[in-house]
Amino acid sequence: MKNILFTFLLLPFFATAQVAVFHPVKIPQDQVEKFLEIETNYSQKVAQNAVKKGDLLWWALMKSFNATSKDYNYMWVNVYKDIDATVSSSASWWTNSEEVVGVKPQILYDGWSGGEADRRYFYQIKGQIDSGVEGKFVIFNFASPKNIDKVISDSKNYVTPRFKKVMKSAGMTGWGYATKITPQGQDYASFMTYDAFDSMSNLMKHLSGEGAAMKSLDLDKLERINWESRYILEIVSSTASN
């Protein structure tokens, strides 16, 4: 599915080079209640155990805002400390459900077996800022800029310091940018940013250009980015930092 990626938002401030893995899924309406029961009461505990063991930095389940019946309506987010941790055997932390919650994976996840999962999307986080306040909603912005090195430089040297100054007044709880690891190609965005907020109101103001964060930028000083897609998601469940 073209660019149907979503992302991380409550992330504590970690060093860059960590990897975020996004896994969208479409859950039929008649299975949503069972799906959420499993994810919030069981999967979150298994993920928290993985965080405690150091196999995982952060996990979340997110819900897509304003989705149609054809869209992926939920997404898992797994954040690992680096590429090695992402591809190690311990990266499949959910297979430890019997050890943590006393239920075998094949039994635990059978309750929503009719869901349709997309492929996994891997992004390497290049930089991020965090207000220390827990976010509730996030915008994910995707593009394939021609001069990605300039965009990364602008993000680090221009956007980051300005957002730091105004994020509290804007209701922004976090911001970051990342580059795609896989899949790659003309059908997939190579660059992503995320904007996390404390409320839907502040998020909408940001999207409309009325928020303090956007007003702090002189867009003429930045490499032009033609955003291919922008999505809004809400955090349903997540792990706490270790």
Kinemage of the C-alpha trace (Angstrom):
@kinemage 1
@onewidth
@group {chain A} dominant
@subgroup {mainchain}
@vectorlist {calphas} color= white
{ca met a 1} P 0.000 0.000 0.000
{ca lys a 2} L 1.559 3.276 -1.151
{ca asn a 3} L 2.945 5.350 1.702
{ca ile a 4} L 0.376 4.102 4.215
{ca leu a 5} L 2.805 4.471 7.066
{ca phe a 6} L 2.037 5.906 10.431
{ca thr a 7} L 4.508 6.452 13.450
{ca phe a 8} L 5.826 6.980 17.014
{ca leu a 9} L 4.919 9.908 19.210
{ca leu a 10} L 5.389 9.594 22.949
{ca leu a 11} L 8.993 8.585 22.368
{ca pro a 12} L 11.346 9.530 25.183
{ca phe a 13} L 14.499 11.240 23.946
{ca phe a 14} L 16.892 8.548 22.787
{ca ala a 15} L 20.024 8.814 20.689
{ca thr a 16} L 19.502 8.718 16.945
{ca ala a 17} L 20.086 5.572 14.851
{ca gln a 18} L 17.187 3.811 16.512
{ca val a 19} L 14.796 2.085 14.137
{ca ala a 20} L 11.016 2.446 14.076
{ca val a 21} L 9.033 -0.383 12.507
{ca phe a 22} L 5.457 0.358 11.428
{ca his a 23} L 2.963 -2.421 10.817
{ca pro a 24} L -0.495 -1.277 9.650
{ca val a 25} L -3.445 -3.631 10.002
{ca lys a 26} L -7.090 -3.511 8.937
{ca ile a 27} L -9.411 -4.924 11.576
{ca pro a 28} L -13.023 -5.667 10.572
{ca gln a 29} L -15.531 -3.726 12.630
{ca asp a 30} L -16.975 -6.880 14.168
{ca gln a 31} L -13.513 -7.812 15.498
{ca val a 32} L -12.396 -4.420 16.823
{ca glu a 33} L -13.636 -5.002 20.385
{ca lys a 34} L -11.811 -8.328 20.679
{ca phe a 35} L -8.708 -6.896 19.005
{ca leu a 36} L -8.509 -3.978 21.435
{ca glu a 37} L -9.085 -6.269 24.413
{ca ile a 38} L -6.121 -8.423 23.385
{ca glu a 39} L -3.854 -5.502 22.564
{ca thr a 40} L -4.537 -3.429 25.674
{ca asn a 41} L -4.765 -6.264 28.207
{ca tyr a 42} L -2.171 -8.692 26.860
{ca ser a 43} L 0.060 -7.383 24.067
{ca gln a 44} L 0.936 -4.242 26.009
{ca lys a 45} L 2.165 -6.376 28.921
{ca val a 46} L 4.250 -8.576 26.620
{ca ala a 47} L 5.735 -5.471 24.992
{ca gln a 48} L 6.455 -3.897 28.382
{ca asn a 49} L 8.337 -7.041 29.357
{ca ala a 50} L 10.407 -6.706 26.168
{ca val a 51} L 11.191 -3.100 27.094
{ca lys a 52} L 12.253 -4.197 30.575
{ca lys a 53} L 14.557 -6.847 29.088
{ca gly a 54} L 16.086 -4.343 26.671
{ca asp a 55} L 14.794 -6.087 23.540
{ca leu a 56} L 12.585 -3.120 22.670
{ca leu a 57} L 12.646 0.614 23.339
{ca trp a 58} L 8.971 1.410 22.812
{ca trp a 59} L 5.735 -0.108 21.529
{ca ala a 60} L 2.380 1.397 20.705
{ca leu a 61} L -0.924 0.594 19.102
{ca met a 62} L -2.357 3.532 17.157
{ca lys a 63} L -5.753 4.162 15.614
{ca ser a 64} L -6.142 5.951 12.301
{ca phe a 65} L -8.277 9.098 12.350
{ca asn a 66} L -10.913 9.619 9.634
{ca ala a 67} L -10.257 6.250 7.999
{ca thr a 68} L -12.584 4.692 5.435
{ca ser a 69} L -13.717 1.066 5.442
{ca lys a 70} L -10.982 0.297 2.909
{ca asp a 71} L -8.120 1.813 4.922
{ca tyr a 72} L -5.803 0.226 7.457
{ca asn a 73} L -7.422 1.390 10.676
{ca tyr a 74} L -4.809 0.432 13.288
{ca met a 75} L -1.044 0.212 13.388
{ca trp a 76} L 1.599 -1.287 15.630
{ca val a 77} L 4.806 0.665 16.201
{ca asn a 78} L 7.959 -1.053 17.467
{ca val a 79} L 11.063 1.019 18.186
{ca tyr a 80} L 14.455 -0.687 18.547
{ca lys a 81} L 17.760 0.811 19.664
{ca asp a 82} L 19.532 0.109 16.369
{ca ile a 83} L 19.505 -2.044 13.234
{ca asp a 84} L 21.134 -5.031 14.969
{ca ala a 85} L 18.387 -5.109 17.596
{ca thr a 86} L 15.736 -4.814 14.883
{ca val a 87} L 16.833 -7.968 13.066
{ca ser a 88} L 17.859 -10.101 16.053
{ca ser a 89} L 15.807 -13.097 17.202
{ca ser a 90} L 14.642 -11.144 20.263
{ca ala a 91} L 12.941 -8.643 17.940
{ca ser a 92} L 10.023 -11.097 17.735
{ca trp a 93} L 9.167 -10.277 21.334
{ca trp a 94} L 5.443 -11.059 20.944
{ca thr a 95} L 6.223 -14.774 20.737
{ca asn a 96} L 6.936 -14.649 24.500
{ca ser a 97} L 3.257 -14.207 25.371
{ca glu a 98} L 3.014 -17.571 27.126
{ca glu a 99} L 5.962 -16.691 29.366
{ca val a 100} L 4.591 -13.239 30.236
{ca val a 101} L 0.794 -13.551 30.276
{ca gly a 102} L 0.305 -17.316 30.231
{ca val a 103} L -1.273 -17.566 26.777
{ca lys a 104} L 0.333 -19.085 23.675
{ca pro a 105} L 0.654 -16.650 20.721
{ca gln a 106} L -1.447 -18.791 18.381
{ca ile a 107} L -4.276 -18.807 20.910
{ca leu a 108} L -3.940 -15.190 22.027
{ca tyr a 109} L -4.079 -13.683 18.551
{ca asp a 110} L -6.670 -16.067 17.133
{ca gly a 111} L -9.468 -13.745 18.239
{ca trp a 112} L -8.930 -11.323 15.366
{ca ser a 113} L -7.471 -13.676 12.755
{ca gly a 114} L -9.672 -12.083 10.072
{ca gly a 115} L -7.645 -8.871 10.151
{ca glu a 116} L -5.594 -7.908 7.103
{ca ala a 117} L -1.991 -6.892 7.890
{ca asp a 118} L 0.160 -4.765 5.607
{ca arg a 119} L 3.914 -5.243 5.206
{ca arg a 120} L 6.294 -3.767 7.780
{ca tyr a 121} L 7.984 -0.414 7.099
{ca phe a 122} L 11.406 0.385 8.580
{ca tyr a 123} L 12.602 3.934 9.260
{ca gln a 124} L 15.829 5.129 10.857
{ca ile a 125} L 15.312 8.054 13.193
{ca lys a 126} L 17.711 10.883 12.438
{ca gly a 127} L 16.617 13.360 15.084
{ca gln a 128} L 13.802 14.160 17.515
{ca ile a 129} L 12.769 16.464 20.334
{ca asp a 130} L 10.494 15.698 23.270
{ca ser a 131} L 8.676 18.079 25.615
{ca gly a 132} L 8.402 15.583 28.465
{ca val a 133} L 4.599 15.702 28.169
{ca glu a 134} L 2.690 12.620 27.040
{ca gly a 135} L 1.263 13.036 23.547
{ca lys a 136} L -2.153 11.812 22.445
{ca phe a 137} L -2.305 12.491 18.711
{ca val a 138} L 0.261 12.615 15.938
{ca ile a 139} L 0.582 13.739 12.333
{ca phe a 140} L 2.804 11.664 10.053
{ca asn a 141} L 4.149 13.451 7.012
{ca phe a 142} L 5.689 11.557 4.064
{ca ala a 143} L 7.703 12.758 1.095
{ca ser a 144} L 10.553 11.866 -1.253
{ca pro a 145} L 12.610 15.079 -1.463
{ca lys a 146} L 15.131 15.380 -4.271
{ca asn a 147} L 17.798 16.834 -1.972
{ca ile a 148} L 17.299 14.718 1.130
{ca asp a 149} L 20.671 15.735 2.619
{ca lys a 150} L 19.559 19.388 2.587
{ca val a 151} L 16.211 18.477 4.118
{ca ile a 152} L 17.951 16.590 6.947
{ca ser a 153} L 20.300 19.524 7.488
{ca asp a 154} L 17.362 21.960 7.622
{ca ser a 155} L 15.524 19.681 10.047
{ca lys a 156} L 18.498 19.530 12.387
{ca asn a 157} L 19.812 23.084 12.197
{ca tyr a 158} L 16.714 25.181 11.531
{ca val a 159} L 13.449 23.413 12.374
{ca thr a 160} L 14.563 21.685 15.584
{ca pro a 161} L 15.716 24.796 17.495
{ca arg a 162} L 12.610 26.746 16.493
{ca phe a 163} L 10.191 24.017 17.443
{ca lys a 164} L 11.966 23.628 20.781
{ca lys a 165} L 11.223 27.259 21.608
{ca val a 166} L 7.517 27.186 20.813
{ca met a 167} L 6.422 23.583 21.307
{ca lys a 168} L 4.899 24.200 24.743
{ca ser a 169} L 2.749 27.096 23.547
{ca ala a 170} L 1.763 25.079 20.460
{ca gly a 171} L 0.690 22.053 22.482
{ca met a 172} L 3.343 20.048 20.676
{ca thr a 173} L 4.683 17.162 22.739
{ca gly a 174} L 7.238 15.827 20.274
{ca trp a 175} L 8.701 16.174 16.806
{ca gly a 176} L 11.131 14.116 14.769
{ca tyr a 177} L 12.360 13.117 11.336
{ca ala a 178} L 13.512 9.850 9.795
{ca thr a 179} L 14.679 8.227 6.566
{ca lys a 180} L 13.354 5.021 5.026
{ca ile a 181} L 15.368 1.809 5.293
{ca thr a 182} L 12.922 -0.528 3.543
{ca pro a 183} L 10.913 -0.884 1.355
{ca gln a 184} L 12.390 1.556 -1.131
{ca gly a 185} L 11.303 2.597 -4.614
{ca gln a 186} L 9.226 5.164 -6.453
{ca asp a 187} L 6.028 4.045 -4.726
{ca tyr a 188} L 7.394 4.647 -1.236
{ca ala a 189} L 8.264 7.810 0.627
{ca ser a 190} L 11.948 8.105 1.531
{ca phe a 191} L 11.534 10.717 4.280
{ca met a 192} L 9.137 11.196 7.165
{ca thr a 193} L 8.474 13.666 9.950
{ca tyr a 194} L 6.062 13.382 12.851
{ca asp a 195} L 4.352 16.072 14.911
{ca ala a 196} L 2.865 14.939 18.246
{ca phe a 197} L 0.283 16.942 20.184
{ca asp a 198} L -1.575 17.003 23.465
{ca ser a 199} L -4.981 17.532 21.838
{ca met a 200} L -6.774 17.224 18.518
{ca ser a 201} L -7.443 20.959 18.603
{ca asn a 202} L -3.746 21.849 18.696
{ca leu a 203} L -3.018 19.246 16.027
{ca met a 204} L -5.627 20.716 13.680
{ca lys a 205} L -4.289 24.223 14.253
{ca his a 206} L -0.843 22.968 13.262
{ca leu a 207} L -2.155 21.381 10.063
{ca ser a 208} L -4.048 24.531 9.164
{ca gly a 209} L -0.929 26.670 9.633
{ca glu a 210} L -2.370 28.539 12.622
{ca gly a 211} L -0.255 26.780 15.261
{ca ala a 212} L 2.729 28.451 16.908
{ca ala a 213} L 5.173 25.838 15.603
{ca met a 214} L 4.389 26.451 11.925
{ca lys a 215} L 4.280 30.204 12.429
{ca ser a 216} L 7.826 30.072 13.843
{ca leu a 217} L 9.231 28.863 10.500
{ca asp a 218} L 10.298 30.960 7.538
{ca leu a 219} L 9.552 28.415 4.830
{ca asp a 220} L 11.595 30.378 2.285
{ca lys a 221} L 14.707 29.348 4.206
{ca leu a 222} L 13.928 25.640 3.890
{ca glu a 223} L 14.418 23.152 1.087
{ca arg a 224} L 11.014 22.779 -0.531
{ca ile a 225} L 9.169 19.570 0.366
{ca asn a 226} L 6.152 18.361 -1.569
{ca trp a 227} L 4.363 16.213 0.976
{ca glu a 228} L 2.894 13.119 -0.654
{ca ser a 229} L 0.634 12.206 2.251
{ca arg a 230} L -0.184 13.262 5.803
{ca tyr a 231} L -2.018 11.078 8.323
{ca ile a 232} L -3.426 11.566 11.804
{ca leu a 233} L -3.338 8.805 14.410
{ca glu a 234} L -4.368 8.477 18.032
{ca ile a 235} L -2.460 6.495 20.655
{ca val a 236} L -4.595 3.620 21.977
{ca ser a 237} L -2.012 1.808 24.111
{ca ser a 238} L 1.742 2.048 24.635
{ca thr a 239} L 4.598 0.972 26.854
{ca ala a 240} L 6.225 3.172 29.454
{ca ser a 241} L 9.923 3.976 29.146
{ca asn a 242} L 12.196 1.531 30.937
